[in-house]
Amino acid sequence: MPSSVIDTFDYNDDQAQLTVTFVSGRTYRYFLVPPDCVARFAAAESKGGYFNKYIRDKYLCREVTRAA
């Protein structure tokens, strides 16, 4: 999954939560993201472009706090 912005992502089907870790090291969890949106995100040639257009600012999110 080469991307200059997104390092990794994971989806929890049961809770419809998408967790995205950026190359900066910051991780955010997005809530109530439909599985078809995540499938298109996974298939997108530009993960960052898809994320910015269809996920960012479209779904409630919270930064995942790193353990101290």
WOWO-V426608 format. One record per backbone hydrogen bond with DSSP energy under -1.0 kcal/mol. CO is the residue of the C=O (numbers start at 1). NH is the residue of the N-H. Records with the same first field share a line. If there is no record, write none. Layout:
CO: NH ; NH
This chain:
5: 23
8: 21
10: 19
12: 16 ; 17
16: 33
17: 12
18: 30
19: 10
20: 28
21: 7 ; 8
22: 25
26: 22
27: 64
28: 20
29: 62
30: 18
34: 38
35: 39
36: 40
37: 41
38: 42
39: 43
40: 44
46: 50
47: 51
48: 52
49: 53
50: 54
51: 55 ; 56
55: 58 ; 59
60: 31
62: 29
